[in-house]
Amino acid sequence: MLTLKKTIEELGSEEGEIGNLAISGRLVRIKPTGEALVVGDLHGDLDSFGVILAKSGFLCKMAQSRAAVAVFLGDYGDRGAQSPELYYVLLKLKLAYPAQVVLLRGNHEGPSDLLASPHDLPIHLQRKFGEKWGSVYQKIRELFGCFCNAAYVEERYLMVHGGLPVKNFSLEEIAKADKLHPEKSFLEELLWNDPDEQVQGAFPSTRGAGNVFGKTMTQEVLAKLGVKILIRGHEPAGEGFQINHGGKILTLFSRKGPPYFNRFAAYLQVPLAERFENATQLLPYVHKF
């Protein structure tokens, strides 16, 4: 509980320049220097997270260089028995490296009117904390509202959990998407949207929230924002990653096992100073396990 409170205080006080990060509202800008570890959905799988930390060596990298930044794309809990433990480890990591760890909001960390299903985190909290689980859950719900909506690396990447909003929007609206919800759909779409290879424009998603959006929209939005590639999570991928829309989108899925049964999970470890035009150029930096 103390770790939860400290992390909420830390995230709530983040504004302006913090190391290589510049935070405005719920948008974090990352300077294009050093190295980034980017991790997709973990869904309560502490084992996969342990593999990522061990294989990437990123704990040592962060200790040695303040230019090493770890970005987590959301969906930390639900669908995994180790959800409470995974939140604890992530929050301890954030407290240890506050200027180097970025925690994005996933649809499983969404607002109360957009809860993903199944939302079994309460069950795992009851197992872990017994009759005190309710107060812990209340603080975790408070924590969700402190996570960032997106990470932005100028002329390089936009990182979100789900996808691009289908209406005209700005970085400033991404930064305050949580404040605009539910009057405007930016937060819902950042958390829930998916790319689709078949559609032109955008259509309501079969998920029951958000939309699917086509290649032309991706190209137009990324050009407007001045970035080349969208990096996101949200969708399971048998190989641990997937490339969409002619190389403009990279999806990372970073946990293995049930209920997804993907053959591989993957994470991205990339030098931020390098410029890439297409996600296929990132493949040497995508690590499967």
Summary of the structure (lengths in Angstrom):
residues: 289
radius of gyration: 17.4
end to end distance: 32.6
largest distance: 52.1
contacts: 1020
relative contact order: 0.17
helix: 38%
strand: 22%
